[in-house]
Amino acid sequence: MLYSKKIIAVLKASLLVLSVSIVPNTYAGLISLSSDYIVNVSLDGDHNSAGTVNGLVGNEVIARERLVQSQEDMRIASFIQFDMSLFTLELVNASGFSALFEADFTERLNTINNMSVMLGEVGSVWNNVAGTLPLFEMAGLSANSASLVDNIKDGDFGTYSLDVTAIVRSWVSGTSVNNGFVVYGAAPVFQGAGFNNISLEVTTPTLSAVTVSEPTTLVIFGLGMIALASRRFKKQF
């Protein structure tokens, strides 16, 4: 079921990008991208092992810290990647383009200790070798970090978002390399948080510098096929 939803989401996103490039001054919309890759790693891991990743394991994304720094199996960060190949330089540089990182805050370790959860841009390739894992230590070296949840001790459960427009633009333009995002705890305290439903919510603008006035047959046919697939999907599940 998860893969079927993702396929439909990718088809919608692809056709939306195509339609934006051919319809002048008339089309704007929202693309919701699911993450292509999520891995939670603990400090006792390495490039070949995620480590023990002890606690809050029922969540897609975990940010956990410890006051006792030697408890490496419970110091956890989550690395997340999105596929940017759908987006063109023209699209991301257009007025009105924006990208929000979103995640549902669903679990806290306790209501005793204060801790912020941070979202950062991963600054380096994972050992420059395909198939290797990121290291927990890379979280502290991330760039453009900002608070996703200010204080998980008393923060409300629900959806949290951060504007990552500048980061996405830099990835598409090639100003920086898309090594993904990292979610991590900001302080060495006994605290942690779990998140689910990770997505990138992208608002696509209307583009004025195009000349074709109508959607192509391919776009119309594609949208029809998505509608048909969605109906079949609902019947099956």
SVG drawing of the C-alpha trace seen along z (x, -y; Angstrom):
<svg xmlns="http://www.w3.org/2000/svg" viewBox="-14 -37 49 42">
<polyline fill="none" stroke="black" stroke-width="0.4" points="0.0,0.0 2.8,-2.4 4.5,-1.9 1.3,-2.4 0.7,-5.7 4.3,-6.8 4.0,-5.9 0.8,-8.0 2.5,-10.9 5.5,-10.8 3.2,-10.7 1.3,-13.7 4.5,-15.6 6.0,-14.9 2.9,-16.0 2.6,-19.1 6.1,-20.2 5.4,-19.5 2.2,-21.5 3.8,-24.4 6.3,-24.7 3.7,-24.8 0.8,-26.8 1.4,-30.6 0.0,-32.6 -2.7,-30.0 -1.3,-27.1 0.1,-26.9 -0.1,-24.0 1.3,-22.0 3.6,-19.0 3.9,-16.7 7.1,-14.7 7.6,-11.7 11.2,-11.0 13.2,-8.6 15.4,-7.5 15.4,-7.7 17.9,-6.1 18.2,-6.5 21.7,-6.0 23.2,-6.0 26.6,-7.0 27.8,-3.4 27.3,-2.9 29.7,-3.4 29.6,-3.7 28.5,0.0 26.1,0.2 23.4,-2.1 24.3,-1.1 21.9,0.1 19.4,-2.8 17.9,-2.1 14.5,-3.5 11.6,-5.3 12.1,-2.7 8.4,-2.8 8.9,-6.1 10.2,-7.0 12.5,-9.7 14.2,-9.8 16.1,-12.6 17.5,-11.4 20.2,-12.6 21.7,-11.6 23.3,-13.5 25.6,-10.6 27.6,-10.8 28.9,-7.3 25.4,-5.9 26.1,-5.9 23.3,-3.5 20.7,-6.1 22.2,-9.1 20.3,-9.0 20.0,-11.2 17.9,-10.7 19.1,-11.3 16.5,-12.1 16.8,-12.5 14.4,-13.8 14.7,-13.4 15.1,-16.8 15.2,-15.6 11.6,-16.8 12.6,-20.4 14.2,-22.7 16.2,-25.8 13.5,-27.9 10.9,-26.5 12.8,-26.9 13.9,-30.5 10.5,-31.7 8.6,-34.1 6.2,-32.2 8.2,-28.9 8.6,-27.6 9.5,-24.4 8.6,-23.3 10.0,-20.4 7.1,-18.8 7.0,-16.1 4.4,-14.9 5.7,-15.1 4.2,-11.9 6.2,-10.8 8.4,-12.3 10.7,-10.4 9.6,-12.3 8.1,-15.6 11.1,-16.3 13.9,-17.8 13.9,-20.6 15.4,-20.0 14.9,-21.4 14.9,-19.2 16.9,-20.7 16.8,-20.3 20.0,-20.8 21.4,-20.4 23.9,-17.5 27.3,-19.0 29.2,-16.0 28.7,-12.9 28.6,-9.7 32.2,-8.6 32.0,-9.2 31.1,-5.5 27.7,-4.3 25.8,-2.1 27.5,-3.4 25.6,-5.0 25.9,-8.5 27.5,-8.9 25.8,-10.4 28.6,-12.9 27.6,-14.5 24.5,-16.0 26.6,-18.4 28.4,-19.4 25.3,-20.2 24.7,-23.6 21.8,-26.0 20.3,-24.4 17.0,-25.6 14.7,-24.5 12.0,-22.1 10.4,-21.8 11.5,-24.4 10.9,-22.3 9.7,-18.7 9.2,-18.6 5.9,-20.5 5.4,-21.0 2.1,-19.9 1.9,-16.8 1.1,-17.5 2.6,-18.7 5.7,-20.9 7.3,-22.6 10.4,-24.6 11.0,-26.7 13.8,-25.1 13.3,-27.0 16.8,-28.4 18.3,-24.9 16.2,-23.3 17.1,-26.1 20.8,-25.6 20.5,-21.9 18.7,-22.4 21.1,-25.1 24.2,-23.1 25.3,-25.7 25.4,-22.9 25.2,-19.2 22.0,-17.4 23.2,-15.3 19.8,-15.5 18.6,-16.7 19.4,-15.6 17.1,-15.7 18.8,-15.7 18.6,-16.8 20.2,-20.1 21.4,-19.4 23.0,-16.6 20.1,-15.8 17.9,-12.8 15.3,-13.5 14.1,-12.3 11.4,-12.7 9.8,-10.6 8.3,-11.8 6.3,-10.3 4.8,-11.4 7.9,-13.1 7.4,-15.2 8.6,-18.1 5.6,-20.4 6.5,-22.4 4.4,-25.2 4.9,-25.7 4.3,-29.2 2.8,-30.2 5.4,-31.0 5.0,-34.0 8.0,-33.4 6.4,-30.5 4.4,-30.6 2.3,-27.5 -1.3,-28.3 -2.8,-24.9 -1.8,-21.7 -0.5,-19.0 -2.4,-15.8 0.2,-14.0 -0.6,-16.0 -4.4,-15.5 -4.0,-11.8 -1.6,-11.4 -4.0,-13.2 -6.8,-10.9 -4.7,-7.8 -3.9,-9.0 -7.6,-9.5 -8.3,-6.0 -5.4,-4.5 -6.6,-6.3 -10.1,-4.8 -8.7,-1.3 -6.4,-1.9 -9.3,-2.9 -11.3,0.2 -8.4,2.5 -7.7,1.0"/>
</svg>
